Amino acid sequence: MLKTTLQTIDNAFNSASKDESKFHLMGIFVRHLEGPNFEIVATNGHILSIQKVTDDNLLDLFNMADLLEKTVWIGPEDKPKIKIALKTKLPAYLAEAESGKITLTSYGIILEKTDLTPPYTHIIPKEENNTVRVSLNPMLLTNLANALKSEEFKKDGVILHIDPENPKAFILVRTSDPSKMGVLAPMKL
């Protein structure tokens, strides 16, 4: 497995659940598409990340473990091992494969076949001509959301008011607390 693939899996843990009652969502799903192409998927039930990677080494491992066109799961207990693997110079593709399971032997990271993949493809919005595309810096949105939060509305989210006629216009950001609002400038791409 390439280090870039391992880094993508590590990044995907940011979208995985931290709630132990949703254990199957605490891990990362790696789905074989075709050839050396894979999807790395994570969700906590509120956000979903899907990242495509190309990795010939991973294809060989999936082939040896009879996992072509299947999905494997990497559990939360492997996250610290992935961090260690990314910091070392050992190749991340030293592995053993058996039917339905791949083990990265240098680190003890296990990729195991699963049938519990959440059905995520049907919730992805279609990119249609009538959609409004707005580019924004997610860190700035997070900073603004943190600035607007209050004790009374601890679990409050933000509502983005986007002008469909002018996607380059400033974005009004509100919470359910009527005394608070913010403005976010869209990014130029």
Rosetta constraint file for C-alpha pairs under 8 A:
AtomPair CA 1 CA 5 HARMONIC 6.67 0.50
AtomPair CA 1 CA 6 HARMONIC 7.19 0.50
AtomPair CA 1 CA 55 HARMONIC 6.85 0.50
AtomPair CA 1 CA 56 HARMONIC 7.91 0.50
AtomPair CA 1 CA 57 HARMONIC 5.07 0.50
AtomPair CA 1 CA 58 HARMONIC 4.98 0.50
AtomPair CA 1 CA 92 HARMONIC 5.54 0.50
AtomPair CA 1 CA 93 HARMONIC 4.05 0.50
AtomPair CA 1 CA 94 HARMONIC 7.73 0.50
AtomPair CA 2 CA 6 HARMONIC 6.47 0.50
AtomPair CA 2 CA 55 HARMONIC 6.56 0.50
AtomPair CA 2 CA 57 HARMONIC 6.87 0.50
AtomPair CA 2 CA 58 HARMONIC 7.62 0.50
AtomPair CA 2 CA 91 HARMONIC 7.95 0.50
AtomPair CA 2 CA 92 HARMONIC 6.28 0.50
AtomPair CA 2 CA 93 HARMONIC 6.41 0.50
AtomPair CA 3 CA 7 HARMONIC 6.07 0.50
AtomPair CA 3 CA 86 HARMONIC 6.79 0.50
AtomPair CA 3 CA 91 HARMONIC 7.77 0.50
AtomPair CA 3 CA 92 HARMONIC 6.16 0.50
AtomPair CA 4 CA 8 HARMONIC 6.21 0.50
AtomPair CA 5 CA 9 HARMONIC 6.28 0.50
AtomPair CA 5 CA 53 HARMONIC 6.60 0.50
AtomPair CA 5 CA 55 HARMONIC 7.18 0.50
AtomPair CA 6 CA 10 HARMONIC 6.16 0.50
AtomPair CA 6 CA 82 HARMONIC 6.92 0.50
AtomPair CA 6 CA 86 HARMONIC 7.30 0.50
AtomPair CA 6 CA 92 HARMONIC 7.77 0.50
AtomPair CA 7 CA 11 HARMONIC 6.15 0.50
AtomPair CA 7 CA 86 HARMONIC 7.00 0.50
AtomPair CA 8 CA 12 HARMONIC 6.16 0.50
AtomPair CA 8 CA 40 HARMONIC 7.58 0.50
AtomPair CA 8 CA 51 HARMONIC 7.54 0.50
AtomPair CA 9 CA 13 HARMONIC 6.78 0.50
AtomPair CA 9 CA 28 HARMONIC 7.00 0.50
AtomPair CA 9 CA 40 HARMONIC 6.64 0.50
AtomPair CA 10 CA 14 HARMONIC 7.86 0.50
AtomPair CA 10 CA 79 HARMONIC 6.80 0.50
AtomPair CA 10 CA 82 HARMONIC 6.60 0.50
AtomPair CA 10 CA 83 HARMONIC 7.23 0.50
AtomPair CA 12 CA 16 HARMONIC 6.88 0.50
AtomPair CA 12 CA 28 HARMONIC 6.88 0.50
AtomPair CA 12 CA 40 HARMONIC 7.31 0.50
AtomPair CA 12 CA 41 HARMONIC 7.00 0.50
AtomPair CA 12 CA 42 HARMONIC 5.86 0.50
AtomPair CA 12 CA 49 HARMONIC 6.78 0.50
AtomPair CA 13 CA 26 HARMONIC 7.86 0.50
AtomPair CA 13 CA 27 HARMONIC 7.08 0.50
AtomPair CA 13 CA 28 HARMONIC 6.72 0.50
AtomPair CA 13 CA 42 HARMONIC 6.81 0.50
AtomPair CA 13 CA 79 HARMONIC 7.63 0.50
AtomPair CA 15 CA 42 HARMONIC 5.47 0.50
AtomPair CA 15 CA 43 HARMONIC 5.21 0.50
AtomPair CA 15 CA 44 HARMONIC 6.08 0.50
AtomPair CA 15 CA 47 HARMONIC 6.34 0.50
AtomPair CA 15 CA 48 HARMONIC 6.30 0.50
AtomPair CA 15 CA 49 HARMONIC 6.24 0.50
AtomPair CA 16 CA 25 HARMONIC 5.97 0.50
AtomPair CA 16 CA 26 HARMONIC 5.06 0.50
AtomPair CA 16 CA 27 HARMONIC 6.16 0.50
AtomPair CA 16 CA 28 HARMONIC 6.99 0.50
AtomPair CA 16 CA 42 HARMONIC 5.13 0.50
AtomPair CA 16 CA 43 HARMONIC 4.78 0.50
AtomPair CA 16 CA 44 HARMONIC 4.82 0.50
AtomPair CA 17 CA 22 HARMONIC 6.97 0.50
AtomPair CA 17 CA 23 HARMONIC 7.71 0.50
AtomPair CA 17 CA 25 HARMONIC 5.36 0.50
AtomPair CA 17 CA 26 HARMONIC 4.52 0.50
AtomPair CA 17 CA 27 HARMONIC 7.63 0.50
AtomPair CA 17 CA 43 HARMONIC 6.46 0.50
AtomPair CA 17 CA 44 HARMONIC 3.97 0.50
AtomPair CA 17 CA 45 HARMONIC 7.43 0.50
AtomPair CA 18 CA 26 HARMONIC 5.96 0.50
AtomPair CA 18 CA 44 HARMONIC 7.52 0.50
AtomPair CA 19 CA 23 HARMONIC 6.93 0.50
AtomPair CA 19 CA 26 HARMONIC 7.19 0.50
AtomPair CA 20 CA 26 HARMONIC 7.35 0.50
AtomPair CA 22 CA 26 HARMONIC 6.71 0.50
AtomPair CA 23 CA 27 HARMONIC 7.52 0.50
AtomPair CA 24 CA 116 HARMONIC 7.34 0.50
AtomPair CA 25 CA 42 HARMONIC 7.20 0.50
AtomPair CA 25 CA 43 HARMONIC 6.15 0.50
AtomPair CA 25 CA 44 HARMONIC 5.81 0.50
AtomPair CA 25 CA 45 HARMONIC 7.75 0.50
AtomPair CA 26 CA 43 HARMONIC 7.97 0.50
AtomPair CA 26 CA 44 HARMONIC 7.22 0.50
AtomPair CA 26 CA 75 HARMONIC 6.78 0.50
AtomPair CA 26 CA 76 HARMONIC 5.81 0.50
AtomPair CA 27 CA 42 HARMONIC 7.01 0.50
AtomPair CA 27 CA 73 HARMONIC 6.47 0.50
AtomPair CA 27 CA 74 HARMONIC 5.36 0.50
AtomPair CA 27 CA 75 HARMONIC 4.40 0.50
AtomPair CA 27 CA 76 HARMONIC 5.13 0.50
AtomPair CA 28 CA 40 HARMONIC 6.92 0.50
AtomPair CA 28 CA 41 HARMONIC 5.96 0.50
AtomPair CA 28 CA 42 HARMONIC 5.16 0.50
AtomPair CA 28 CA 73 HARMONIC 5.62 0.50
AtomPair CA 28 CA 74 HARMONIC 5.10 0.50
AtomPair CA 28 CA 75 HARMONIC 6.67 0.50
AtomPair CA 28 CA 76 HARMONIC 7.97 0.50
AtomPair CA 29 CA 39 HARMONIC 7.92 0.50
AtomPair CA 29 CA 40 HARMONIC 5.76 0.50
AtomPair CA 29 CA 41 HARMONIC 5.03 0.50
AtomPair CA 29 CA 42 HARMONIC 6.32 0.50
AtomPair CA 29 CA 71 HARMONIC 6.51 0.50
AtomPair CA 29 CA 72 HARMONIC 5.71 0.50
AtomPair CA 29 CA 73 HARMONIC 4.67 0.50
AtomPair CA 29 CA 74 HARMONIC 6.48 0.50
AtomPair CA 29 CA 117 HARMONIC 7.01 0.50
AtomPair CA 30 CA 38 HARMONIC 6.63 0.50
AtomPair CA 30 CA 39 HARMONIC 5.67 0.50
AtomPair CA 30 CA 40 HARMONIC 4.61 0.50
AtomPair CA 30 CA 41 HARMONIC 6.34 0.50
AtomPair CA 30 CA 71 HARMONIC 5.53 0.50
AtomPair CA 30 CA 72 HARMONIC 5.26 0.50
AtomPair CA 30 CA 73 HARMONIC 6.36 0.50
AtomPair CA 30 CA 74 HARMONIC 7.87 0.50
AtomPair CA 31 CA 38 HARMONIC 5.51 0.50
AtomPair CA 31 CA 39 HARMONIC 5.11 0.50
AtomPair CA 31 CA 40 HARMONIC 6.50 0.50
AtomPair CA 31 CA 41 HARMONIC 7.81 0.50
AtomPair CA 31 CA 69 HARMONIC 7.15 0.50
AtomPair CA 31 CA 70 HARMONIC 5.94 0.50
AtomPair CA 31 CA 71 HARMONIC 4.18 0.50
AtomPair CA 31 CA 72 HARMONIC 6.43 0.50
AtomPair CA 32 CA 36 HARMONIC 7.93 0.50
AtomPair CA 32 CA 37 HARMONIC 6.42 0.50
AtomPair CA 32 CA 38 HARMONIC 4.59 0.50
AtomPair CA 32 CA 39 HARMONIC 6.57 0.50
AtomPair CA 32 CA 62 HARMONIC 7.98 0.50
AtomPair CA 32 CA 67 HARMONIC 7.87 0.50
AtomPair CA 32 CA 68 HARMONIC 6.15 0.50
AtomPair CA 32 CA 69 HARMONIC 4.93 0.50
AtomPair CA 32 CA 70 HARMONIC 5.73 0.50
AtomPair CA 32 CA 71 HARMONIC 6.27 0.50
AtomPair CA 33 CA 37 HARMONIC 5.54 0.50
AtomPair CA 33 CA 38 HARMONIC 5.26 0.50
AtomPair CA 33 CA 39 HARMONIC 6.97 0.50
AtomPair CA 33 CA 69 HARMONIC 5.94 0.50
AtomPair CA 34 CA 38 HARMONIC 7.37 0.50
AtomPair CA 34 CA 68 HARMONIC 7.98 0.50
AtomPair CA 34 CA 69 HARMONIC 6.95 0.50
AtomPair CA 35 CA 59 HARMONIC 7.05 0.50
AtomPair CA 36 CA 54 HARMONIC 5.24 0.50
AtomPair CA 36 CA 55 HARMONIC 5.27 0.50
AtomPair CA 36 CA 56 HARMONIC 5.07 0.50
AtomPair CA 36 CA 58 HARMONIC 7.30 0.50
AtomPair CA 36 CA 59 HARMONIC 5.19 0.50
AtomPair CA 37 CA 52 HARMONIC 7.01 0.50
AtomPair CA 37 CA 53 HARMONIC 5.85 0.50
AtomPair CA 37 CA 54 HARMONIC 4.55 0.50
AtomPair CA 37 CA 55 HARMONIC 6.62 0.50
AtomPair CA 37 CA 59 HARMONIC 7.83 0.50
AtomPair CA 38 CA 52 HARMONIC 5.65 0.50
AtomPair CA 38 CA 53 HARMONIC 5.35 0.50
AtomPair CA 38 CA 54 HARMONIC 6.26 0.50
AtomPair CA 38 CA 55 HARMONIC 7.71 0.50
AtomPair CA 39 CA 50 HARMONIC 6.42 0.50
AtomPair CA 39 CA 51 HARMONIC 5.58 0.50
AtomPair CA 39 CA 52 HARMONIC 4.54 0.50
AtomPair CA 39 CA 53 HARMONIC 6.38 0.50
AtomPair CA 40 CA 49 HARMONIC 7.90 0.50
AtomPair CA 40 CA 50 HARMONIC 5.68 0.50
AtomPair CA 40 CA 51 HARMONIC 5.14 0.50
AtomPair CA 40 CA 52 HARMONIC 6.25 0.50
AtomPair CA 40 CA 53 HARMONIC 7.52 0.50
AtomPair CA 41 CA 48 HARMONIC 7.32 0.50
AtomPair CA 41 CA 49 HARMONIC 5.68 0.50
AtomPair CA 41 CA 50 HARMONIC 4.66 0.50
AtomPair CA 41 CA 51 HARMONIC 6.61 0.50
AtomPair CA 42 CA 48 HARMONIC 5.83 0.50
AtomPair CA 42 CA 49 HARMONIC 5.42 0.50
AtomPair CA 42 CA 50 HARMONIC 6.86 0.50
AtomPair CA 43 CA 47 HARMONIC 5.56 0.50
AtomPair CA 43 CA 48 HARMONIC 4.39 0.50
AtomPair CA 43 CA 49 HARMONIC 6.43 0.50
AtomPair CA 44 CA 48 HARMONIC 7.03 0.50
AtomPair CA 55 CA 59 HARMONIC 6.37 0.50
AtomPair CA 56 CA 60 HARMONIC 6.36 0.50
AtomPair CA 57 CA 61 HARMONIC 6.45 0.50
AtomPair CA 57 CA 93 HARMONIC 6.82 0.50
AtomPair CA 58 CA 62 HARMONIC 6.11 0.50
AtomPair CA 58 CA 93 HARMONIC 7.79 0.50
AtomPair CA 59 CA 63 HARMONIC 6.05 0.50
AtomPair CA 59 CA 68 HARMONIC 7.89 0.50
AtomPair CA 60 CA 64 HARMONIC 6.17 0.50
AtomPair CA 61 CA 65 HARMONIC 6.17 0.50
AtomPair CA 61 CA 95 HARMONIC 7.68 0.50
AtomPair CA 61 CA 96 HARMONIC 7.92 0.50
AtomPair CA 61 CA 97 HARMONIC 6.27 0.50
AtomPair CA 61 CA 102 HARMONIC 6.87 0.50
AtomPair CA 62 CA 66 HARMONIC 6.07 0.50
AtomPair CA 62 CA 67 HARMONIC 4.78 0.50
AtomPair CA 62 CA 68 HARMONIC 5.67 0.50
AtomPair CA 62 CA 97 HARMONIC 7.90 0.50
AtomPair CA 62 CA 102 HARMONIC 7.64 0.50
AtomPair CA 63 CA 67 HARMONIC 5.96 0.50
AtomPair CA 63 CA 68 HARMONIC 5.76 0.50
AtomPair CA 64 CA 97 HARMONIC 5.83 0.50
AtomPair CA 64 CA 98 HARMONIC 6.91 0.50
AtomPair CA 64 CA 99 HARMONIC 7.62 0.50
AtomPair CA 65 CA 97 HARMONIC 4.96 0.50
AtomPair CA 65 CA 98 HARMONIC 4.76 0.50
AtomPair CA 65 CA 99 HARMONIC 4.46 0.50
AtomPair CA 65 CA 100 HARMONIC 5.43 0.50
AtomPair CA 65 CA 101 HARMONIC 6.02 0.50
AtomPair CA 65 CA 102 HARMONIC 6.58 0.50
AtomPair CA 66 CA 98 HARMONIC 7.80 0.50
AtomPair CA 66 CA 99 HARMONIC 5.64 0.50
AtomPair CA 66 CA 100 HARMONIC 6.30 0.50
AtomPair CA 67 CA 71 HARMONIC 7.28 0.50
AtomPair CA 67 CA 99 HARMONIC 7.62 0.50
AtomPair CA 67 CA 100 HARMONIC 6.12 0.50
AtomPair CA 67 CA 113 HARMONIC 7.31 0.50
AtomPair CA 70 CA 113 HARMONIC 7.26 0.50
AtomPair CA 71 CA 113 HARMONIC 5.85 0.50
AtomPair CA 71 CA 114 HARMONIC 6.00 0.50
AtomPair CA 71 CA 115 HARMONIC 7.36 0.50
AtomPair CA 71 CA 117 HARMONIC 7.42 0.50
AtomPair CA 72 CA 101 HARMONIC 7.99 0.50
AtomPair CA 72 CA 111 HARMONIC 5.59 0.50
AtomPair CA 72 CA 112 HARMONIC 4.91 0.50
AtomPair CA 72 CA 113 HARMONIC 4.22 0.50
AtomPair CA 72 CA 114 HARMONIC 5.41 0.50
AtomPair CA 73 CA 111 HARMONIC 5.56 0.50
AtomPair CA 73 CA 112 HARMONIC 5.35 0.50
AtomPair CA 73 CA 113 HARMONIC 6.30 0.50
AtomPair CA 73 CA 114 HARMONIC 6.10 0.50
AtomPair CA 74 CA 78 HARMONIC 6.75 0.50
AtomPair CA 74 CA 109 HARMONIC 7.81 0.50
AtomPair CA 74 CA 110 HARMONIC 6.36 0.50
AtomPair CA 74 CA 111 HARMONIC 5.17 0.50
AtomPair CA 74 CA 112 HARMONIC 6.87 0.50
AtomPair CA 75 CA 79 HARMONIC 7.49 0.50
AtomPair CA 75 CA 110 HARMONIC 7.87 0.50
AtomPair CA 77 CA 81 HARMONIC 7.81 0.50
AtomPair CA 78 CA 82 HARMONIC 6.19 0.50
AtomPair CA 78 CA 109 HARMONIC 5.67 0.50
AtomPair CA 78 CA 110 HARMONIC 7.37 0.50
AtomPair CA 79 CA 83 HARMONIC 6.41 0.50
AtomPair CA 80 CA 84 HARMONIC 6.38 0.50
AtomPair CA 81 CA 85 HARMONIC 6.15 0.50
AtomPair CA 81 CA 107 HARMONIC 6.14 0.50
AtomPair CA 81 CA 108 HARMONIC 7.41 0.50
AtomPair CA 81 CA 109 HARMONIC 6.59 0.50
AtomPair CA 82 CA 86 HARMONIC 6.18 0.50
AtomPair CA 82 CA 107 HARMONIC 7.71 0.50
AtomPair CA 82 CA 109 HARMONIC 7.29 0.50
AtomPair CA 83 CA 87 HARMONIC 6.50 0.50
AtomPair CA 84 CA 88 HARMONIC 6.40 0.50
AtomPair CA 84 CA 107 HARMONIC 7.94 0.50
AtomPair CA 85 CA 89 HARMONIC 7.82 0.50
AtomPair CA 85 CA 90 HARMONIC 7.35 0.50
AtomPair CA 85 CA 92 HARMONIC 6.72 0.50
AtomPair CA 85 CA 107 HARMONIC 6.63 0.50
AtomPair CA 90 CA 106 HARMONIC 7.41 0.50
AtomPair CA 91 CA 106 HARMONIC 7.98 0.50
AtomPair CA 92 CA 104 HARMONIC 6.94 0.50
AtomPair CA 92 CA 106 HARMONIC 7.17 0.50
AtomPair CA 93 CA 104 HARMONIC 6.58 0.50
AtomPair CA 94 CA 104 HARMONIC 5.82 0.50
AtomPair CA 94 CA 105 HARMONIC 5.96 0.50
AtomPair CA 94 CA 106 HARMONIC 6.32 0.50
AtomPair CA 95 CA 102 HARMONIC 6.85 0.50
AtomPair CA 95 CA 103 HARMONIC 5.46 0.50
AtomPair CA 95 CA 104 HARMONIC 4.27 0.50
AtomPair CA 95 CA 105 HARMONIC 5.03 0.50
AtomPair CA 95 CA 106 HARMONIC 7.47 0.50
AtomPair CA 96 CA 102 HARMONIC 5.88 0.50
AtomPair CA 96 CA 103 HARMONIC 5.31 0.50
AtomPair CA 96 CA 104 HARMONIC 6.59 0.50
AtomPair CA 96 CA 105 HARMONIC 6.57 0.50
AtomPair CA 97 CA 101 HARMONIC 5.99 0.50
AtomPair CA 97 CA 102 HARMONIC 4.54 0.50
AtomPair CA 97 CA 103 HARMONIC 6.44 0.50
AtomPair CA 98 CA 102 HARMONIC 6.44 0.50
AtomPair CA 100 CA 112 HARMONIC 6.06 0.50
AtomPair CA 100 CA 113 HARMONIC 5.06 0.50
AtomPair CA 101 CA 110 HARMONIC 7.14 0.50
AtomPair CA 101 CA 111 HARMONIC 5.78 0.50
AtomPair CA 101 CA 112 HARMONIC 4.52 0.50
AtomPair CA 101 CA 113 HARMONIC 6.14 0.50
AtomPair CA 102 CA 110 HARMONIC 5.84 0.50
AtomPair CA 102 CA 111 HARMONIC 5.03 0.50
AtomPair CA 102 CA 112 HARMONIC 6.41 0.50
AtomPair CA 103 CA 108 HARMONIC 6.17 0.50
AtomPair CA 103 CA 109 HARMONIC 5.63 0.50
AtomPair CA 103 CA 110 HARMONIC 4.54 0.50
AtomPair CA 103 CA 111 HARMONIC 6.27 0.50
AtomPair CA 104 CA 108 HARMONIC 5.51 0.50
AtomPair CA 104 CA 109 HARMONIC 5.09 0.50
AtomPair CA 104 CA 110 HARMONIC 6.45 0.50
AtomPair CA 105 CA 109 HARMONIC 7.12 0.50
AtomPair CA 120 CA 124 HARMONIC 7.13 0.50
AtomPair CA 127 CA 131 HARMONIC 6.76 0.50
AtomPair CA 132 CA 164 HARMONIC 5.88 0.50
AtomPair CA 132 CA 167 HARMONIC 6.48 0.50
AtomPair CA 133 CA 167 HARMONIC 6.52 0.50
AtomPair CA 134 CA 167 HARMONIC 5.61 0.50
AtomPair CA 134 CA 168 HARMONIC 7.05 0.50
AtomPair CA 134 CA 186 HARMONIC 6.53 0.50
AtomPair CA 134 CA 187 HARMONIC 7.89 0.50
AtomPair CA 135 CA 186 HARMONIC 5.51 0.50
AtomPair CA 135 CA 187 HARMONIC 5.20 0.50
AtomPair CA 135 CA 188 HARMONIC 7.05 0.50
AtomPair CA 135 CA 189 HARMONIC 7.33 0.50
AtomPair CA 136 CA 140 HARMONIC 7.89 0.50
AtomPair CA 136 CA 141 HARMONIC 7.68 0.50
AtomPair CA 136 CA 184 HARMONIC 7.97 0.50
AtomPair CA 136 CA 185 HARMONIC 7.27 0.50
AtomPair CA 136 CA 186 HARMONIC 4.84 0.50
AtomPair CA 136 CA 187 HARMONIC 5.06 0.50
AtomPair CA 137 CA 141 HARMONIC 6.50 0.50
AtomPair CA 137 CA 186 HARMONIC 7.60 0.50
AtomPair CA 137 CA 187 HARMONIC 6.76 0.50
AtomPair CA 138 CA 142 HARMONIC 6.14 0.50
AtomPair CA 139 CA 143 HARMONIC 6.08 0.50
AtomPair CA 140 CA 144 HARMONIC 6.07 0.50
AtomPair CA 140 CA 184 HARMONIC 7.75 0.50
AtomPair CA 141 CA 145 HARMONIC 6.05 0.50
AtomPair CA 141 CA 184 HARMONIC 7.20 0.50
AtomPair CA 142 CA 146 HARMONIC 6.14 0.50
AtomPair CA 143 CA 147 HARMONIC 6.20 0.50
AtomPair CA 144 CA 148 HARMONIC 6.25 0.50
AtomPair CA 144 CA 182 HARMONIC 6.95 0.50
AtomPair CA 144 CA 184 HARMONIC 8.00 0.50
AtomPair CA 145 CA 149 HARMONIC 6.26 0.50
AtomPair CA 145 CA 157 HARMONIC 7.61 0.50
AtomPair CA 145 CA 158 HARMONIC 6.56 0.50
AtomPair CA 148 CA 175 HARMONIC 7.45 0.50
AtomPair CA 148 CA 180 HARMONIC 6.17 0.50
AtomPair CA 148 CA 181 HARMONIC 6.92 0.50
AtomPair CA 148 CA 182 HARMONIC 7.52 0.50
AtomPair CA 149 CA 153 HARMONIC 6.53 0.50
AtomPair CA 149 CA 154 HARMONIC 6.39 0.50
AtomPair CA 149 CA 156 HARMONIC 7.17 0.50
AtomPair CA 149 CA 175 HARMONIC 7.94 0.50
AtomPair CA 150 CA 154 HARMONIC 5.89 0.50
AtomPair CA 153 CA 176 HARMONIC 7.57 0.50
AtomPair CA 153 CA 177 HARMONIC 7.05 0.50
AtomPair CA 156 CA 175 HARMONIC 6.64 0.50
AtomPair CA 156 CA 176 HARMONIC 6.95 0.50
AtomPair CA 157 CA 175 HARMONIC 6.33 0.50
AtomPair CA 157 CA 176 HARMONIC 8.00 0.50
AtomPair CA 158 CA 173 HARMONIC 6.40 0.50
AtomPair CA 158 CA 174 HARMONIC 5.63 0.50
AtomPair CA 158 CA 175 HARMONIC 4.90 0.50
AtomPair CA 158 CA 176 HARMONIC 7.85 0.50
AtomPair CA 159 CA 173 HARMONIC 5.67 0.50
AtomPair CA 159 CA 174 HARMONIC 5.17 0.50
AtomPair CA 159 CA 175 HARMONIC 6.05 0.50
AtomPair CA 160 CA 171 HARMONIC 6.52 0.50
AtomPair CA 160 CA 172 HARMONIC 5.92 0.50
AtomPair CA 160 CA 173 HARMONIC 4.86 0.50
AtomPair CA 160 CA 174 HARMONIC 6.69 0.50
AtomPair CA 161 CA 171 HARMONIC 5.81 0.50
AtomPair CA 161 CA 172 HARMONIC 5.00 0.50
AtomPair CA 161 CA 173 HARMONIC 6.30 0.50
AtomPair CA 161 CA 174 HARMONIC 7.92 0.50
AtomPair CA 162 CA 167 HARMONIC 6.83 0.50
AtomPair CA 162 CA 169 HARMONIC 7.77 0.50
AtomPair CA 162 CA 170 HARMONIC 7.81 0.50
AtomPair CA 162 CA 171 HARMONIC 5.45 0.50
AtomPair CA 162 CA 172 HARMONIC 6.95 0.50
AtomPair CA 163 CA 167 HARMONIC 5.92 0.50
AtomPair CA 163 CA 169 HARMONIC 6.79 0.50
AtomPair CA 163 CA 171 HARMONIC 7.57 0.50
AtomPair CA 168 CA 186 HARMONIC 6.09 0.50
AtomPair CA 169 CA 185 HARMONIC 7.30 0.50
AtomPair CA 169 CA 186 HARMONIC 7.09 0.50
AtomPair CA 170 CA 183 HARMONIC 6.43 0.50
AtomPair CA 170 CA 184 HARMONIC 5.75 0.50
AtomPair CA 170 CA 185 HARMONIC 4.76 0.50
AtomPair CA 170 CA 186 HARMONIC 6.24 0.50
AtomPair CA 171 CA 183 HARMONIC 5.53 0.50
AtomPair CA 171 CA 184 HARMONIC 5.02 0.50
AtomPair CA 171 CA 185 HARMONIC 6.21 0.50
AtomPair CA 171 CA 186 HARMONIC 7.08 0.50
AtomPair CA 172 CA 181 HARMONIC 7.29 0.50
AtomPair CA 172 CA 182 HARMONIC 6.04 0.50
AtomPair CA 172 CA 183 HARMONIC 4.74 0.50
AtomPair CA 172 CA 184 HARMONIC 6.55 0.50
AtomPair CA 173 CA 181 HARMONIC 5.64 0.50
AtomPair CA 173 CA 182 HARMONIC 4.89 0.50
AtomPair CA 173 CA 183 HARMONIC 5.61 0.50
AtomPair CA 173 CA 184 HARMONIC 7.06 0.50
AtomPair CA 174 CA 178 HARMONIC 7.76 0.50
AtomPair CA 174 CA 180 HARMONIC 6.54 0.50
AtomPair CA 174 CA 181 HARMONIC 4.62 0.50
AtomPair CA 174 CA 182 HARMONIC 6.42 0.50
AtomPair CA 175 CA 180 HARMONIC 6.65 0.50
AtomPair CA 175 CA 181 HARMONIC 6.80 0.50
